[in-house]
Amino acid sequence: MPRIPRSQLPSPAWYHVICRGVDQRAIVLDDVDREAWYRLLLEVEVRCGWKIRAWVLLDNHFHLLVETTQPLLSRGCSA
């Protein structure tokens, strides 16, 4: 069952975003994967106009603390 849509707050707004691997499987396997993930995170931050205030990357999931400048958090998933 999908989760209910995230409510979009007026900007600026802060969000705690979490993303897990399917069946809790690893999303990164080594330092090369971690570097690639970090480069992608920086690209999304610029493209979406976000400010990533904090992040943590674990083997099977990550957490972001994101400040948005526009109420378009979902752009990061589809942009």
N, C-alpha and C positions, 0 to 999 in steps of 0.2 A: 504494500500500500504506500503510495507516495506521500511525502509530507505536505502539509498545507503551505501555500505560497508565503514567502517571507514578506512581511509588511515593509514598505519603503518609507523611511522617515524623511522629513524635510532636511535638506542639506544645510550646513554640513552635519553629517551623522557618523557615528562609530558603530562598527559591527564586529562581532566575533564570528569568524568563518572557520568551519572545520570541514575537511574532506578526507574520507577514509577509502582505502583500497577495497575492492570487491572481496567479500568473504574474509576481510581483515588480512588480505595478502599484501605483500610488500609493494610499495609504489616507487621505491628507489632500491637499487641493489648494491651500489658502491659509490665511491666519491665522484666518479665521472657522472653518474646519474644525478647526484646531489648538485653538482655544478650546473648541469643542464637545467635542472628544476629551478635553481636560483636565477639563472639568466632569463628563463621564461617568466618568473615572478616579476622581475624588473621590467620586462617588456609589457606585461599586463598592467603594471602600475602606471607606466607612462601612457599607454594606449587608452586606458580607461579614466585617466585623471584621478586615480586614487592616491592616497598617501598611506603606505604600509607603515604602521607605527611599531609593530612587533610581529615576529613570526617564529615558529618552531617547526622543524621538519623532522619527523620520526620515520622509521622504516615503513610503517604501514598507514600513516596519516600525517596531516599537517594542520596547524592552527595559524590563522592570521588575525591581527587586529587592524582593521581597515577604516580609514576615515575617507568618506566620499565627499566629492565636491558637487555632485549632482545625484538625484535619487535614482541611480541606475546600477545598483550593485550587480544585478544579473548579467550585465554586459561582459564581465570578466569570464563568464562561462561560454559565451557565444561569440565574442568579438574576434 
